[in-house]
Amino acid sequence: MVVGAFPIAKLLYLGVRQMSKPLANRIKAGARRSEFFKTYICLPPAQFYHWIEMRTKMRIMGFKGASIKPLNEEAAAELGAELLGEAIIFFVGGGCMVLEYSRQAANSRRKEEELNATIVSLQTQIAELSLSTETLDAQLREVNRLLHSLPAPSSK
């Protein structure tokens, strides 16, 4: 039965999304411990995020020329790890959405192709029935013509 396949796919996507959260937490913990992750993966986006956030806040408050001090290394590593974790969850969720969309599009295409095949089949049947009707109509006219050409029976 096809009904069972639909909830299983949704359940699988949900499971992948739920597993992305612990995976993101493990990657964040590893990023906090690893110098390479801290230096090259966590710190640059965190400092950039901090710079954009502070610059926006300063402009909203009316301070145009104020310089923005970078975050200390520990705070930047923490913020970078959080950003990395959120990015992982975001991309996994986005991937699930893309997969679900493509699955729905494939189902829609399949249903449309089935509908088109049914329509073509019905049109073929209508054409065949029309031809049969025309043939029967011609035969009926021929029988009527032969009936009218017979001599009328005489009454005694």
GULUMSE-731923 format. One record per atom (N, C-alpha, C, O, CB): residue in one letter; x, y, z. Coordinates in steps of 0.001 Angstrom, whole numbers. Glycine has a CB too. Example, Ala and Ser with C-alpha at 12.3 -4.5 7.8 and 13.67 -1.06 7.14 Angstrom:
<rs>
["a",[13190,-5690,7800]] ["a",[12300,-4500,7800]] ["a",[13200,-3300,7800]] ["a",[14236,-3319,8465]] ["a",[11308,-4473,9046]] ["s",[12850,-2250,7080]] ["s",[13670,-1060,7140]] ["s",[12900,30,7870]] ["s",[13409,1138,8039]] ["s",[14084,-598,5725]] 
</rs>
This chain:
<rs>
["m",[844,-1179,0]] ["m",[0,0,0]] ["m",[894,1249,0]] ["m",[1879,1296,738]] ["m",[-963,-6,1229]] ["v",[576,2229,-791]] ["v",[1383,3433,-952]] ["v",[1241,4379,238]] ["v",[2110,5222,461]] ["v",[994,4151,-2232]] ["v",[173,4253,993]] ["v",[-89,5176,2098]] ["v",[1043,5144,3117]] ["v",[1345,6173,3722]] ["v",[-1418,4834,2779]] ["g",[1681,3984,3326]] ["g",[2734,3867,4320]] ["g",[4007,4606,3952]] ["g",[4762,5001,4840]] ["g",[3048,2436,4543]] ["a",[4267,4804,2664]] ["a",[5508,5435,2235]] ["a",[5548,6919,2558]] ["a",[6612,7450,2875]] ["a",[5702,5236,757]] ["f",[4426,7589,2487]] ["f",[4393,9028,2702]] ["f",[4811,9418,4116]] ["f",[5696,10262,4257]] ["f",[3011,9555,2419]] ["p",[4219,8845,5181]] ["p",[4646,9234,6524]] ["p",[6082,8808,6838]] ["p",[6754,9466,7632]] ["p",[3706,8640,7549]] ["i",[6558,7735,6237]] ["i",[7925,7295,6504]] ["i",[8920,8331,5996]] ["i",[9912,8609,6669]] ["i",[8194,5926,5851]] ["a",[8675,8906,4821]] ["a",[9573,9930,4276]] ["a",[9582,11159,5184]] ["a",[10644,11707,5480]] ["a",[9146,10325,2839]] ["k",[8407,11586,5623]] ["k",[8341,12750,6519]] ["k",[9039,12444,7836]] ["k",[9746,13291,8382]] ["k",[6874,13162,6779]] ["l",[8841,11238,8341]] ["l",[9477,10834,9590]] ["l",[10995,10792,9432]] ["l",[11730,11179,10342]] ["l",[8950,9464,10043]] ["l",[11457,10327,8288]] ["l",[12893,10297,8026]] ["l",[13470,11711,8011]] ["l",[14518,11959,8607]] ["l",[13182,9590,6691]] ["y",[12789,12643,7332]] ["y",[13259,14033,7307]] ["y",[13287,14629,8709]] ["y",[14233,15326,9077]] ["y",[12368,14885,6394]] ["l",[12255,14355,9478]] ["l",[12203,14855,10845]] ["l",[13349,14280,11670]] ["l",[13973,14989,12459]] ["l",[10854,14512,11492]] ["g",[13619,12996,11484]] ["g",[14731,12363,12203]] ["g",[16073,12986,11842]] ["g",[16913,13206,12715]] ["g",[14764,10871,11908]] ["v",[16274,13267,10571]] ["v",[17528,13902,10139]] ["v",[17661,15285,10762]] ["v",[18732,15661,11236]] ["v",[17589,14002,8596]] ["r",[16565,16037,10756]] ["r",[16615,17378,11357]] ["r",[16898,17299,12850]] ["r",[17669,18098,13381]] ["r",[15296,18126,11115]] ["q",[16276,16337,13529]] ["q",[16500,16207,14971]] ["q",[17927,15755,15263]] ["q",[18512,16161,16267]] ["q",[15498,15218,15584]] ["m",[18485,14927,14404]] ["m",[19854,14467,14621]] ["m",[20867,15562,14311]] ["m",[22011,15499,14763]] ["m",[20138,13236,13767]] ["s",[20452,16566,13542]] ["s",[21388,17643,13219]] ["s",[21698,18489,14452]] ["s",[22778,19073,14537]] ["s",[20818,18527,12103]] ["k",[20777,18564,15403]] ["k",[21026,19371,16601]] ["k",[22136,18777,17464]] ["k",[23058,19505,17832]] ["k",[19747,19500,17424]] ["p",[22090,17482,17804]] ["p",[23224,16927,18557]] ["p",[24527,16962,17748]] ["p",[25605,17162,18307]] ["p",[22917,15486,18979]] ["l",[24420,16767,16443]] ["l",[25612,16848,15599]] ["l",[26203,18249,15654]] ["l",[27419,18412,15754]] ["l",[25277,16466,14145]] ["a",[25356,19241,15591]] ["a",[25830,20629,15679]] ["a",[26462,20889,17045]] ["a",[27478,21578,17133]] ["a",[24667,21622,15429]] ["n",[25876,20351,18104]] ["n",[26458,20527,19442]] ["n",[27822,19857,19539]] ["n",[28733,20404,20161]] ["n",[25519,19958,20517]] ["r",[27978,18673,18930]] ["r",[29278,17991,18953]] ["r",[30318,18792,18174]] ["r",[31468,18916,18596]] ["r",[29156,16565,18368]] ["i",[29898,19331,17033]] ["i",[30832,20130,16234]] ["i",[31202,21408,16981]] ["i",[32353,21843,16940]] ["i",[30220,20471,14852]] ["k",[30221,22013,17667]] ["k",[30522,23215,18464]] ["k",[31510,22891,19566]] ["k",[32442,23658,19808]] ["k",[29236,23808,19069]] ["a",[31317,21751,20245]] ["a",[32249,21369,21322]] ["a",[33641,21120,20752]] ["a",[34641,21517,21351]] ["a",[31742,20104,22067]] ["g",[33706,20470,19608]] ["g",[35000,20247,18964]] ["g",[35636,21550,18512]] ["g",[36857,21701,18570]] ["g",[34844,19315,17778]] ["a",[34827,22479,18067]] ["a",[35339,23769,17611]] ["a",[35914,24568,18776]] ["a",[36881,25310,18605]] ["a",[34231,24571,16916]] ["r",[35326,24418,19949]] ["r",[35851,25133,21113]] ["r",[37203,24573,21548]] ["r",[38050,25308,22057]] ["r",[34858,25057,22273]] ["r",[37399,23272,21346]] ["r",[38646,22643,21786]] ["r",[39767,22756,20760]] ["r",[40936,22843,21136]] ["r",[38401,21192,22099]] ["s",[39441,22756,19499]] ["s",[40455,22727,18449]] ["s",[40948,24137,18123]] ["s",[40143,25041,17899]] ["s",[39897,22057,17188]] ["e",[42245,24320,18097]] ["e",[42833,25624,17743]] ["e",[42570,25967,16286]] ["e",[42318,27125,15950]] ["e",[44347,25625,18012]] ["f",[42628,24951,15414]] ["f",[42381,25199,13996]] ["f",[40962,25735,13794]] ["f",[40767,26740,13111]] ["f",[42594,23908,13172]] ["f",[39961,25055,14395]] ["f",[38579,25510,14280]] ["f",[38410,26895,14877]] ["f",[37729,27747,14307]] ["f",[37634,24528,14964]] ["k",[39034,27115,16029]] ["k",[38918,28435,16658]] ["k",[39472,29515,15747]] ["k",[38819,30523,15477]] ["k",[39648,28460,18006]] ["t",[40687,29283,15282]] ["t",[41388,30320,14531]] ["t",[40773,30572,13155]] ["t",[40569,31723,12769]] ["t",[42839,29942,14374]] ["y",[40481,29514,12421]] ["y",[40111,29686,11022]] ["y",[38617,29526,10731]] ["y",[38135,30022,9713]] ["y",[40868,28716,10201]] ["i",[37883,28846,11601]] ["i",[36468,28597,11326]] ["i",[35561,29465,12203]] ["i",[34604,30060,11709]] ["i",[36143,27118,11543]] ["c",[35861,29536,13494]] ["c",[34959,30230,14433]] ["c",[35228,31730,14548]] ["c",[34296,32533,14489]] ["c",[35076,29605,15801]] ["l",[36496,32113,14713]] ["l",[36795,33518,14997]] ["l",[36441,34487,13865]] ["l",[35810,35507,14142]] ["l",[38242,33652,15310]] ["p",[36813,34226,12605]] ["p",[36493,35218,11567]] ["p",[34998,35504,11410]] ["p",[34616,36673,11366]] ["p",[37038,34752,10250]] ["p",[34133,34480,11324]] ["p",[32703,34822,11211]] ["p",[32159,35519,12456]] ["p",[31299,36394,12364]] ["p",[31891,33567,10944]] ["a",[32672,35118,13623]] ["a",[32197,35735,14866]] ["a",[32584,37211,14920]] ["a",[31763,38058,15271]] ["a",[32767,34990,16092]] ["q",[33821,37516,14576]] ["q",[34265,38912,14581]] ["q",[33490,39725,13536]] ["q",[33104,40866,13788]] ["q",[35789,38998,14308]] ["f",[33267,39124,12362]] ["f",[32503,39812,11319]] ["f",[31068,40051,11782]] ["f",[30533,41146,11604]] ["f",[32514,38994,10007]] ["y",[30445,39041,12372]] ["y",[29082,39166,12895]] ["y",[29031,40248,13966]] ["y",[28117,41073,13968]] ["y",[28587,37818,13468]] ["h",[29999,40254,14872]] ["h",[30057,41262,15931]] ["h",[30210,42656,15325]] ["h",[29538,43595,15750]] ["h",[31223,40966,16901]] ["w",[31094,42791,14333]] ["w",[31326,44087,13694]] ["w",[30039,44595,13036]] ["w",[29683,45763,13193]] ["w",[32462,43981,12647]] ["i",[29328,43706,12286]] ["i",[28073,44117,11615]] ["i",[27021,44485,12658]] ["i",[26336,45499,12524]] ["i",[27535,42978,10689]] ["e",[26897,43666,13688]] ["e",[25889,43908,14719]] ["e",[26142,45233,15445]] ["e",[25222,46031,15625]] ["e",[25874,42752,15726]] ["m",[27375,45459,15853]] ["m",[27698,46689,16587]] ["m",[27575,47916,15693]] ["m",[27103,48965,16132]] ["m",[29114,46609,17169]] ["r",[27999,47785,14446]] ["r",[27904,48916,13521]] ["r",[26430,49283,13294]] ["r",[26080,50463,13247]] ["r",[28599,48577,12168]] ["t",[25590,48289,13156]] ["t",[24156,48540,12971]] ["t",[23562,49203,14208]] ["t",[22806,50168,14101]] ["t",[23409,47226,12664]] ["k",[23908,48683,15378]] ["k",[23392,49275,16612]] ["k",[23866,50716,16776]] ["k",[23094,51580,17191]] ["k",[23823,48441,17821]] ["m",[25133,50980,16451]] ["m",[25678,52337,16580]] ["m",[24968,53298,15622]] ["m",[24669,54436,15984]] ["m",[27200,52337,16304]] ["r",[24707,52838,14421]] ["r",[24018,53711,13458]] ["r",[22587,53978,13892]] ["r",[22081,55087,13723]] ["r",[24029,53084,12056]] ["i",[21935,52968,14449]] ["i",[20562,53162,14929]] ["i",[20540,54177,16056]] ["i",[19622,54993,16143]] ["i",[19950,51829,15401]] ["m",[21568,54129,16942]] ["m",[21624,55062,18073]] ["m",[22172,56426,17669]] ["m",[22107,57369,18459]] ["m",[22478,54480,19188]] ["g",[22713,56552,16454]] ["g",[23160,57849,15975]] ["g",[24650,58088,16070]] ["g",[25099,59194,15768]] ["g",[22469,58897,16715]] ["f",[25442,57101,16477]] ["f",[26897,57240,16534]] ["f",[27473,56798,15196]] ["f",[27473,55612,14866]] ["f",[27506,56407,17711]] ["k",[27963,57771,14432]] ["k",[28432,57452,13077]] ["k",[29904,57043,13044]] ["k",[30235,56061,12380]] ["k",[28219,58646,12163]] ["g",[30764,57726,13705]] ["g",[32195,57500,13552]] ["g",[32836,56684,14655]] ["g",[34063,56646,14735]] ["g",[32879,58788,13464]] ["a",[32068,56033,15508]] ["a",[32638,55286,16629]] ["a",[33334,54029,16125]] ["a",[32810,53313,15272]] ["a",[31546,54919,17652]] ["s",[34528,53772,16669]] ["s",[35250,52550,16275]] ["s",[34719,51377,17091]] ["s",[34280,51536,18230]] ["s",[36798,52713,16483]] ["i",[34768,50221,16493]] ["i",[34236,49022,17131]] ["i",[35405,48138,17548]] ["i",[36251,47771,16732]] ["i",[33264,48256,16179]] ["k",[35432,47805,18831]] ["k",[36501,46944,19330]] ["k",[36134,45489,19061]] ["k",[34979,45103,19237]] ["k",[36749,47181,20849]] ["p",[37097,44680,18638]] ["p",[36803,43268,18392]] ["p",[36543,42537,19714]] ["p",[36966,42972,20784]] ["p",[37970,42597,17627]] ["l",[35841,41425,19600]] ["l",[35568,40590,20765]] ["l",[36861,39927,21236]] ["l",[37783,39717,20447]] ["l",[34492,39521,20437]] ["n",[36922,39597,22537]] ["n",[38088,38835,22988]] ["n",[38007,37422,22407]] ["n",[36951,37005,21929]] ["n",[38165,38793,24555]] ["e",[39097,36702,22447]] ["e",[39182,35417,21769]] ["e",[38178,34407,22316]] ["e",[37576,33662,21542]] ["e",[40581,34862,21890]] ["e",[37988,34368,23613]] ["e",[37056,33396,24217]] ["e",[35618,33675,23801]] ["e",[34892,32754,23428]] ["e",[37168,33426,25751]] ["a",[35197,34942,23863]] ["a",[33828,35306,23474]] ["a",[33617,35084,21979]] ["a",[32552,34635,21555]] ["a",[33531,36778,23840]] ["a",[34650,35406,21176]] ["a",[34543,35201,19730]] ["a",[34458,33716,19400]] ["a",[33704,33319,18511]] ["a",[35740,35837,19003]] ["a",[35230,32888,20114]] ["a",[35176,31443,19875]] ["a",[33793,30907,20235]] ["a",[33244,30072,19516]] ["a",[36271,30709,20692]] ["e",[33234,31379,21336]] ["e",[31896,30934,21751]] ["e",[30846,31366,20727]] ["e",[30003,30565,20322]] ["e",[31542,31500,23150]] ["l",[30900,32639,20309]] ["l",[29951,33144,19322]] ["l",[30121,32416,17982]] ["l",[29138,32074,17324]] ["l",[30133,34664,19133]] ["g",[31370,32186,17589]] ["g",[31636,31470,16338]] ["g",[31125,30048,16372]] ["g",[30586,29552,15382]] ["g",[33115,31464,16042]] ["a",[31293,29380,17522]] ["a",[30783,28014,17660]] ["a",[29256,28013,17581]] ["a",[28671,27136,16945]] ["a",[31255,27384,18998]] ["e",[28611,28984,18217]] ["e",[27147,29087,18134]] ["e",[26696,29347,16700]] ["e",[25736,28737,16227]] ["e",[26633,30208,19057]] ["l",[27388,30250,16011]] ["l",[27039,30531,14612]] ["l",[27219,29285,13743]] ["l",[26396,29004,12872]] ["l",[27903,31688,14063]] ["l",[28297,28542,13987]] ["l",[28550,27324,13236]] ["l",[27441,26297,13482]] ["l",[26950,25669,12544]] ["l",[29916,26739,13615]] ["g",[27058,26133,14736]] ["g",[25980,25200,15060]] ["g",[24665,25598,14417]] ["g",[23954,24753,13872]] ["g",[25805,25106,16558]] ["e",[24339,26878,14478]] ["e",[23098,27350,13857]] ["e",[23154,27195,12346]] ["e",[22145,26872,11719]] ["e",[22835,28813,14226]] ["a",[24324,27423,11752]] ["a",[24457,27256,10299]] ["a",[24250,25796,9901]] ["a",[23618,25506,8886]] ["a",[25843,27745,9823]] ["i",[24786,24882,10706]] ["i",[24598,23455,10407]] ["i",[23126,23093,10464]] ["i",[22612,22432,9562]] ["i",[25397,22578,11390]] ["i",[22446,23521,11515]] ["i",[21016,23215,11649]] ["i",[20233,23857,10505]] ["i",[19313,23248,9959]] ["i",[20473,23708,13019]] ["f",[20599,25086,10146]] ["f",[19926,25776,9049]] ["f",[20106,25027,7732]] ["f",[19145,24835,6988]] ["f",[20454,27206,8917]] ["f",[21345,24601,7442]] ["f",[21595,23913,6174]] ["f",[20952,22536,6138]] ["f",[20473,22115,5086]] ["f",[23087,23786,5931]] ["v",[20929,21833,7245]] ["v",[20254,20534,7273]] ["v",[18753,20730,7058]] ["v",[18133,20004,6281]] ["v",[20522,19798,8618]] ["g",[18173,21708,7746]] ["g",[16750,22001,7547]] ["g",[16460,22428,6121]] ["g",[15469,21999,5531]] ["g",[16293,23084,8509]] ["g",[17318,23270,5565]] ["g",[17144,23695,4171]] ["g",[17266,22531,3211]] ["g",[16516,22437,2239]] ["g",[18162,24762,3811]] ["g",[18217,21637,3484]] ["g",[18364,20441,2652]] ["g",[17130,19564,2711]] ["g",[16690,19025,1696]] ["g",[19582,19643,3082]] ["c",[16573,19422,3907]] ["c",[15338,18637,4058]] ["c",[14194,19286,3286]] ["c",[13387,18595,2664]] ["c",[14959,18497,5552]] ["m",[14126,20602,3326]] ["m",[13070,21297,2585]] ["m",[13241,21088,1075]] ["m",[12264,20867,360]] ["m",[13080,22808,2921]] ["v",[14480,21159,601]] ["v",[14734,20952,-827]] ["v",[14368,19530,-1228]] ["v",[13739,19316,-2264]] ["v",[16211,21240,-1168]] ["l",[14761,18555,-407]] ["l",[14415,17168,-708]] ["l",[12905,16955,-708]] ["l",[12375,16271,-1584]] ["l",[15073,16232,299]] ["e",[12221,17530,258]] ["e",[10763,17395,321]] ["e",[10108,18057,-889]] ["e",[9161,17516,-1460]] ["e",[10219,18013,1624]] ["y",[10613,19224,-1279]] ["y",[10075,19911,-2452]] ["y",[10277,19068,-3707]] ["y",[9362,18927,-4519]] ["y",[10740,21289,-2623]] ["s",[11484,18505,-3866]] ["s",[11742,17707,-5063]] ["s",[10896,16436,-5059]] ["s",[10456,15982,-6116]] ["s",[13235,17351,-5160]] ["r",[10664,15861,-3882]] ["r",[9820,14673,-3792]] ["r",[8381,15021,-4173]] ["r",[7732,14286,-4917]] ["r",[9873,14072,-2369]] ["q",[7889,16151,-3652]] ["q",[6534,16580,-3984]] ["q",[6410,16909,-5475]] ["q",[5398,16594,-6102]] ["q",[6140,17798,-3137]] ["a",[7439,17543,-6036]] ["a",[7420,17873,-7465]] ["a",[7416,16597,-8304]] ["a",[6715,16521,-9313]] ["a",[8635,18757,-7838]] ["a",[8195,15594,-7892]] ["a",[8215,14327,-8624]] ["a",[6853,13644,-8541]] ["a",[6367,13104,-9535]] ["a",[9316,13396,-8070]] ["n",[6236,13668,-7358]] ["n",[4896,13084,-7227]] ["n",[3891,13824,-8097]] ["n",[3044,13208,-8745]] ["n",[4438,13109,-5761]] ["s",[3990,15133,-8106]] ["s",[3081,15937,-8920]] ["s",[3280,15640,-10408]] ["s",[2314,15501,-11158]] ["s",[3295,17436,-8643]] ["r",[4543,15544,-10822]] ["r",[4839,15210,-12222]] ["r",[4280,13834,-12584]] ["r",[3696,13655,-13653]] ["r",[6361,15245,-12475]] ["r",[4464,12867,-11688]] ["r",[3988,11511,-11927]] ["r",[2460,11504,-12062]] ["r",[1913,10869,-12964]] ["r",[4438,10568,-10785]] ["k",[1783,12212,-11161]] ["k",[320,12265,-11228]] ["k",[-143,12946,-12513]] ["k",[-1121,12525,-13132]] ["k",[-249,13004,-10004]] ["e",[570,14004,-12909]] ["e",[198,14703,-14138]] ["e",[410,13813,-15353]] ["e",[-404,13818,-16276]] ["e",[1005,15996,-14286]] ["e",[1512,13040,-15360]] ["e",[1755,12124,-16470]] ["e",[684,11036,-16523]] ["e",[232,10661,-17605]] ["e",[3148,11491,-16345]] ["e",[276,10529,-15355]] ["e",[-791,9531,-15314]] ["e",[-2092,10126,-15834]] ["e",[-2817,9478,-16589]] ["e",[-982,8997,-13883]] ["l",[-2384,11347,-15436]] ["l",[-3598,12019,-15901]] ["l",[-3554,12224,-17411]] ["l",[-4547,11991,-18101]] ["l",[-3775,13370,-15187]] ["n",[-2408,12660,-17924]] ["n",[-2270,12853,-19371]] ["n",[-2428,11534,-20107]] ["n",[-3062,11484,-21160]] ["n",[-912,13484,-19707]] ["a",[-1850,10452,-19558]] ["a",[-2000,9141,-20194]] ["a",[-3461,8716,-20195]] ["a",[-3942,8168,-21187]] ["a",[-1138,8085,-19475]] ["t",[-4166,8957,-19112]] ["t",[-5595,8632,-19041]] ["t",[-6382,9442,-20058]] ["t",[-7267,8909,-20728]] ["t",[-6141,8890,-17627]] ["i",[-6067,10719,-20175]] ["i",[-6768,11583,-21145]] ["i",[-6514,11101,-22566]] ["i",[-7443,11049,-23373]] ["i",[-6315,13057,-20997]] ["v",[-5271,10748,-22886]] ["v",[-4948,10255,-24227]] ["v",[-5687,8946,-24502]] ["v",[-6213,8732,-25594]] ["v",[-3420,10054,-24382]] ["s",[-5717,8077,-23494]] ["s",[-6431,6803,-23640]] ["s",[-7917,7040,-23890]] ["s",[-8515,6408,-24760]] ["s",[-6239,5929,-22388]] ["l",[-8508,7951,-23126]] ["l",[-9930,8261,-23311]] ["l",[-10193,8873,-24681]] ["l",[-11197,8557,-25320]] ["l",[-10413,9212,-22216]] ["q",[-9302,9742,-25133]] ["q",[-9464,10340,-26453]] ["q",[-9370,9276,-27545]] ["q",[-10098,9332,-28536]] ["q",[-8408,11429,-26680]] ["t",[-8475,8312,-27362]] ["t",[-8351,7220,-28336]] ["t",[-9623,6385,-28349]] ["t",[-10122,6019,-29413]] ["t",[-7126,6328,-28012]] ["q",[-10146,6085,-27166]] ["q",[-11389,5311,-27081]] ["q",[-12551,6070,-27722]] ["q",[-13382,5474,-28409]] ["q",[-11719,4985,-25613]] ["i",[-12607,7371,-27500]] ["i",[-13671,8188,-28110]] ["i",[-13550,8155,-29629]] ["i",[-14553,8040,-30334]] ["i",[-13605,9653,-27598]] ["a",[-12324,8256,-30129]] ["a",[-12124,8218,-31582]] ["a",[-12543,6856,-32140]] ["a",[-13177,6789,-33193]] ["a",[-10643,8514,-31939]] ["e",[-12193,5773,-31444]] ["e",[-12582,4439,-31894]] ["e",[-14098,4277,-31859]] ["e",[-14689,3726,-32788]] ["e",[-11914,3363,-31026]] ["l",[-14725,4756,-30789]] ["l",[-16184,4675,-30691]] ["l",[-16865,5529,-31755]] ["l",[-17907,5147,-32288]] ["l",[-16647,5112,-29300]] ["s",[-16288,6662,-32059]] ["s",[-16835,7528,-33108]] ["s",[-16763,6825,-34459]] ["s",[-17709,6879,-35245]] ["s",[-16073,8874,-33160]] ["l",[-15644,6170,-34722]] ["l",[-15486,5427,-35971]] ["l",[-16482,4266,-36032]] ["l",[-17080,4011,-37077]] ["l",[-14039,4903,-36111]] ["s",[-16656,3566,-34913]] ["s",[-17630,2466,-34860]] ["s",[-19040,2987,-35092]] ["s",[-19828,2363,-35803]] ["s",[-17554,1735,-33505]] ["t",[-19357,4128,-34494]] ["t",[-20684,4730,-34663]] ["t",[-20909,5110,-36118]] ["t",[-21992,4882,-36658]] ["t",[-20842,5969,-33757]] ["e",[-19907,5682,-36754]] ["e",[-20036,6057,-38162]] ["e",[-20229,4826,-39031]] ["e",[-21029,4842,-39966]] ["e",[-18806,6844,-38627]] ["t",[-19492,3750,-38724]] ["t",[-19635,2509,-39486]] ["t",[-21035,1935,-39318]] ["t",[-21669,1543,-40298]] ["t",[-18582,1479,-39045]] ["l",[-21522,1883,-38079]] ["l",[-22869,1374,-37820]] ["l",[-23934,2251,-38472]] ["l",[-24937,1745,-38975]] ["l",[-23120,1284,-36316]] ["d",[-23716,3559,-38463]] ["d",[-24654,4481,-39101]] ["d",[-24704,4224,-40612]] ["d",[-25782,4237,-41207]] ["d",[-24254,5950,-38814]] ["a",[-23551,3994,-41227]] ["a",[-23510,3711,-42669]] ["a",[-24209,2390,-42962]] ["a",[-24947,2279,-43940]] ["a",[-22048,3670,-43183]] ["q",[-23975,1383,-42110]] ["q",[-24635,93,-42311]] ["q",[-26149,236,-42159]] ["q",[-26910,-354,-42927]] ["q",[-24094,-953,-41315]] ["l",[-26585,1015,-41175]] ["l",[-28011,1226,-40961]] ["l",[-28647,1941,-42151]] ["l",[-29759,1599,-42552]] ["l",[-28240,2028,-39681]] ["r",[-27963,2919,-42714]] ["r",[-28470,3605,-43902]] ["r",[-28576,2636,-45077]] ["r",[-29537,2678,-45844]] ["r",[-27560,4793,-44270]] ["e",[-27583,1771,-45205]] ["e",[-27602,784,-46289]] ["e",[-28773,-174,-46109]] ["e",[-29459,-497,-47078]] ["e",[-26272,-1,-46339]] ["v",[-29011,-634,-44877]] ["v",[-30141,-1533,-44618]] ["v",[-31448,-816,-44905]] ["v",[-32348,-1403,-45507]] ["v",[-30119,-2044,-43160]] ["n",[-31576,432,-44492]] ["n",[-32790,1214,-44769]] ["n",[-32987,1398,-46275]] ["n",[-34111,1308,-46770]] ["n",[-32715,2593,-44071]] ["r",[-31912,1651,-46991]] ["r",[-32000,1825,-48445]] ["r",[-32469,529,-49092]] ["r",[-33308,548,-49993]] ["r",[-30634,2259,-49036]] ["l",[-31916,-620,-48623]] ["l",[-32330,-1902,-49179]] ["l",[-33785,-2211,-48847]] ["l",[-34504,-2791,-49660]] ["l",[-31429,-3016,-48663]] ["l",[-34212,-1823,-47658]] ["l",[-35610,-2046,-47263]] ["l",[-36556,-1241,-48148]] ["l",[-37603,-1746,-48552]] ["l",[-35821,-1669,-45782]] ["h",[-36208,-21,-48447]] ["h",[-37073,835,-49275]] ["h",[-37061,387,-50729]] ["h",[-38011,656,-51465]] ["h",[-36629,2302,-49178]] ["s",[-36010,-284,-51148]] ["s",[-35946,-705,-52551]] ["s",[-36709,-2013,-52777]] ["s",[-36962,-2361,-53930]] ["s",[-34484,-869,-52989]] ["l",[-37079,-2739,-51749]] ["l",[-37865,-3959,-51898]] ["l",[-39282,-3585,-52338]] ["l",[-39806,-2541,-51950]] ["l",[-37891,-4775,-50567]] ["p",[-39901,-4455,-53158]] ["p",[-41285,-4157,-53567]] ["p",[-42231,-4320,-52374]] ["p",[-42023,-5170,-51508]] ["p",[-41729,-5089,-54740]] ["a",[-43207,-3539,-52351]] ["a",[-44196,-3567,-51269]] ["a",[-45028,-4845,-51393]] ["a",[-45380,-5222,-52511]] ["a",[-45116,-2296,-51311]] ["p",[-45353,-5517,-50305]] ["p",[-46165,-6741,-50391]] ["p",[-47604,-6378,-50826]] ["p",[-48168,-5370,-50399]] ["p",[-46176,-7498,-49006]] ["s",[-48140,-7197,-51646]] ["s",[-49505,-6941,-52103]] ["s",[-50514,-7599,-51174]] ["s",[-50284,-8693,-50660]] ["s",[-49698,-7447,-53538]] ["s",[-51619,-6926,-50970]] ["s",[-52634,-7478,-50077]] ["s",[-53708,-8188,-50910]] ["s",[-54112,-7659,-51945]] ["s",[-53267,-6357,-49193]] ["k",[-54141,-9261,-50529]] ["k",[-55159,-10041,-51237]] ["k",[-56450,-10011,-50550]] ["k",[-57413,-10619,-51018]] ["k",[-54739,-11441,-51407]] 
</rs>
